[in-house]
Structures are given as structure tokens and as C-alpha cells.
Amino acid sequence: MKQAEVKSQSRRDFFRKAGLGAGALGATAVTLAAGRGEAAEPVRSASAAGYRETDHVKKYYELAKF
């Protein structure tokens, strides 16, 4: 039986492939970032004035012993 020949990778090939991988990663990041727009401001109605202690919140506080 013959042993399988293992081709070692040269340092130059390693850095070439690493550079191509980094370039592809950068291009992907730029593409994904370009697709994002700024988030729209949430629409607040007059009834949404922030925190309100409703019945279910009071029940939670009671059960949690706050």
C-alpha cells in the first residue's frame, strides 16, 4: 500500500487565501450594512404615556412580593 501524499500548503498560499477571505468578509459586511436604513421613530399615541400600573402589573407585584 502506498501512503497518501499530503500536499503541504505554503505560507504564501495561506496568506493569499486569508486575504481573499478577509476581502469577501468585508464585502459582505458592506453589502449588509448598505441594506439597512435608519429605524423609524415609534408612533406614540396619546394613550401610550409610558409606564402604567395596571391590574395585571399589580397582581404580579403581589405574587412576587414586591
N, C-alpha and C positions, 0 to 999 in steps of 0.2 A: 504494500500500500504506500502510496505517496502522500506526504503531508501536504496539506493545502498551503499554497503560498499566500502569505499575508503581505499585502502591499501597504507599506507604511506611508503615512501622509507627511509630506514635507512641511516645514514651518511656513514657507511661502504660500503653499496651497491653503493651509489653515487660516492664515491672516486674510487671504483673498476671499475665502468663503465667509469668514466672520464679518468682513467689511460689507459684503453683499447682503448678509443677513441684517446687519445694522441699518443699511440703507433701506431695505424693504420694510423694516420695522418703523423707521422714521416716515416713510411714505404712507404707511398705513395710518400712523398717528395723525398725520396732516390731513389725510382724507376723512378720517372720523371726526376730527375737530372742525373741519370745514362744514360738515353736515349739521352741526349743532347751531341753533340760533339762540338768542337770549330768551330766557324764560319770561313768559308774560306775567304781569302783575296779577295776583289773585283778585278776583272780583269780590268785593265785600259789600254785602247788603246792609241795610240799616239794622236788621235784626242780629247780625253777627258782630256783636260788640266785644267779643273776646271771651274770657272765662266766665262761665255762669255755673253756679252751684245748683244743679237740677236735682230732681228726686233720686235719679239713679246714682248720681255722684254722692249724695248724702247717704244713700244705702251702702255704697262702697266704703265710705269713711266709717260708718257704723260697724260694718263687718270686719274691717281691717283694724279697728280700734284706734283710729287717729283722733 
